[in-house]
């Protein structure tokens, strides 16, 4: 069986804004029918990468190839097969949901009965058929996000680029969007999905690219990334007040590999097989720190990110 060829190949992308290096040699592939998730904190370079893939921003160095052909801002073949869901809503508030979808679909050459059919299907896909004649200004934030997706998929793109499509919406709308993304994948679309929500990556990703400070620091499936932490365990200890805590002293406890303190939560990564929880608790109690809560967990994407970057995703 021949190995699957990537639909998109990205090689050594670089982008600077004045003295700030937003991207520093980003390379990755996108395969047919996968959800490739870009995971990283705000300012990591995710949106810059998305904008370059969307051809709305030019890179300083590097190349993108689609089915082996180099992509430029004039590549009509690539653009025709691309659907874009930007982080900022790209809809018209004063015209109906149906008119919004029709307008964007018509930009890809759809017209007549085919335009109507695709519009109806896209609105049904995101659960807005019953509101198709209503104006988006009457919609909730989650409904507007769903309409944003409908506008991007009506022309049935081969590749869909989504930049944080669930920001600032309610859990019900988020679940609806994530389920829609899974269905798009099942229909054969390749999805490039940018987020800083770890739980979304856990739920929908086929592969993950972790990006920080404009560099890819790790990539792989959830299982492959978690394998890096097979021999580690995480303790999280909440204390009443962590001020004055000297983390260097915690490193002296046998088996402690990483210490991270955020507000009044202490995260301690230790080697599995070394029972040192009692020593950690005793250390804190002896120094007058009042323990409120404590949990332990095995490998998680949060732990992977903490190990690779030295900070939590939301920090």
C-alpha positions, 0 to 999 in steps of 0.5 A: 500500500502506497503512503498517503501523499499530503494535500498541502506541504508547507516549508520553512515559513518565515514572517516578521512584523518590523523587529518581531519574528512572528514565524521562524521556519514553520514546516508541516504537511496536511493530509486528505481527510484529517483535522490538523490542530494548531495549539498554542497560546495567544501570540504564538504564531497560529493566526499568522500561519493561518493568514498565510495559508489563506493567502491574505498575508504573504510570508517573507520566506518559505513555500506552500504547495497544494497538490504539488503546485506552488501557492501564491496570492494569485493561485486560483486553483488553490483559492477555489478549493479553500474555505476560510473561517476567520477569527473575526466574523466575516458576515453582514449583519443587515442582510439575511443568513441566506443572503450571506451564504449566497453572496460568499458562495457566488464568489466561487462561481455558483449560481441559479439552482445550484447556488440555492441548493448549496446554500440550503445544504450549508445552512442545514449543516450548521443548524440554521435552516429555520433562521435563514431569513433572519438577519444575523444582528438578531443572532447569538454569538454562537449562531453567528459563528455557525453562520460564518462556517456556513459561508465558508463551506457552501462551495464544498471546499477541499481544505477548510482553514479555521482560526479559533472559531469557538472563541467567546461562545456558549458550550452548546454552540461550541459542541455544535461546531465541534460536531460539525467539524467532525462531520466535515472530516468524515465527508473527506475535507481536510481541516486546519484548526487553530485554537488555544483550547486544549479540550477541543484538541483532545476531542477532534484532532487527527494530528497536533502541531504545538507552536510557541514563539513562532516555532513548531516545538512538537507535532504528532497524534495525541498518543504520540505526544503523550508518549513523551510523558509515559514515565511522568506524573503530575501533582497539582496542589492548591494552597491558600497563599503561595507567596514566598514559596521557593520552588528551587527547594522543591527540586531537591525532593527526589524524583521532582522534574518540573515545578510551575507556580501560577497564582496559588496553584503549584504544579509538580511533575515527578518521575513515575515509580518514585513515591514522593507525594508525602514529601511534597505535602510535608515540605509545604506544611513545614513551611506554613503553606495551607493546602486547600486541594490536591489532585494527581494525573497521568500524561495529558496534552496540558502536561506535554505543553507544560513540559515543552514550553515551561508554562501552561497554555492559558498563561 
